Amino acid sequence: MGRQAYQDAMRQRLRDLSLQVASIRSRLAASPHDGLRQELAEQLSWLEHRRDLVREKLDALGDEPDGTWLDLKAEIEDAWDTLVQDFEERVSSLA
């Protein structure tokens, strides 16, 4: 997969994750459980921060020379995999 195709695919993944987070946030307002609502809000904020870091790395990918962009891609993949795993383990189980 070329650089541009990879960036496009990752941007779509980031949008999908953002939609999931927004959906959970909208359901938070209706939750009668203050403790759960607070915990979820904190987890979502932490995950959004990490999502933004992945997005920054993805944006920097376009500036990488042809010979080294694959190294940054590997960093992005690692960060993304960890982010998705944490989302599934920490947030999906609480939502």
VEXDREN-2710 file (C-alpha; in Angstrom, 1 decimal):
% VEXDREN-2710
k/r/px/py/pz
1/MET/0.0/0.0/0.0
2/GLY/1.4/3.4/-1.0
3/ARG/1.8/6.3/1.4
4/GLN/-1.3/8.2/0.2
5/ALA/-3.5/5.2/0.3
6/TYR/-2.3/4.4/3.8
7/GLN/-2.9/7.9/5.0
8/ASP/-6.4/7.8/3.5
9/ALA/-7.2/4.5/5.2
10/MET/-5.9/5.6/8.5
11/ARG/-7.8/8.9/8.4
12/GLN/-11.0/6.8/7.8
13/ARG/-10.1/4.6/10.8
14/LEU/-9.6/7.8/12.9
15/ARG/-13.0/9.1/11.8
16/ASP/-14.7/5.8/12.6
17/LEU/-13.2/5.9/16.1
18/SER/-14.2/9.5/16.6
19/LEU/-17.8/8.5/15.7
20/GLN/-17.8/5.7/18.2
21/VAL/-16.5/8.1/20.9
22/ALA/-19.1/10.7/20.0
23/SER/-21.8/8.1/20.2
24/ILE/-20.7/7.0/23.7
25/ARG/-20.4/10.7/24.8
26/SER/-24.0/11.3/23.7
27/ARG/-25.2/8.3/25.7
28/LEU/-23.3/9.5/28.8
29/ALA/-25.7/12.4/29.3
30/ALA/-28.6/10.0/29.7
31/SER/-26.8/7.8/32.2
32/PRO/-28.1/7.9/35.8
33/HIS/-24.9/6.5/37.2
34/ASP/-22.6/9.4/38.1
35/GLY/-19.6/7.3/38.9
36/LEU/-19.8/5.4/35.6
37/ARG/-20.4/8.6/33.7
38/GLN/-17.3/10.2/35.3
39/GLU/-15.1/7.2/34.6
40/LEU/-16.2/7.0/31.0
41/ALA/-15.7/10.7/30.5
42/GLU/-12.2/10.4/31.8
43/GLN/-11.4/7.4/29.6
44/LEU/-12.8/9.0/26.5
45/SER/-10.8/12.2/27.1
46/TRP/-7.6/10.1/27.5
47/LEU/-8.4/8.1/24.3
48/GLU/-9.2/11.3/22.4
49/HIS/-5.8/12.7/23.3
50/ARG/-4.1/9.6/22.1
51/ARG/-6.2/9.6/18.9
52/ASP/-5.0/13.1/18.3
53/LEU/-1.3/12.1/18.8
54/VAL/-1.9/9.3/16.2
55/ARG/-3.4/12.0/13.8
56/GLU/-0.4/14.2/14.3
57/LYS/2.0/11.4/13.4
58/LEU/-0.2/10.6/10.4
59/ASP/-0.1/14.2/9.3
60/ALA/3.7/14.2/9.6
61/LEU/3.9/11.1/7.4
62/GLY/3.5/13.3/4.3
63/ASP/6.7/15.1/5.1
64/GLU/8.9/12.1/5.6
65/PRO/11.4/11.2/2.9
66/ASP/10.6/8.2/0.7
67/GLY/13.2/6.1/2.4
68/THR/12.1/6.6/6.0
69/TRP/8.3/7.0/5.9
70/LEU/7.9/3.3/6.6
71/ASP/9.5/3.7/10.0
72/LEU/7.0/6.3/11.0
73/LYS/4.2/4.1/9.6
74/ALA/5.3/1.4/12.0
75/GLU/5.1/3.8/14.9
76/ILE/1.6/4.9/13.8
77/GLU/0.5/1.2/13.5
78/ASP/1.8/0.5/17.0
79/ALA/0.1/3.5/18.5
80/TRP/-3.1/2.7/16.6
81/ASP/-3.2/-0.9/17.7
82/THR/-2.7/0.0/21.3
83/LEU/-5.3/2.7/21.1
84/VAL/-7.9/0.4/19.7
85/GLN/-7.1/-2.3/22.2
86/ASP/-7.4/0.2/25.1
87/PHE/-10.7/1.5/23.6
88/GLU/-12.1/-2.0/23.5
89/GLU/-10.9/-3.0/26.9
90/ARG/-11.6/0.2/28.8
91/VAL/-14.5/1.9/27.2
92/SER/-16.5/-0.7/25.3
93/SER/-16.9/-2.7/28.4
94/LEU/-18.2/0.3/30.4
95/ALA/-20.5/1.6/27.7
END
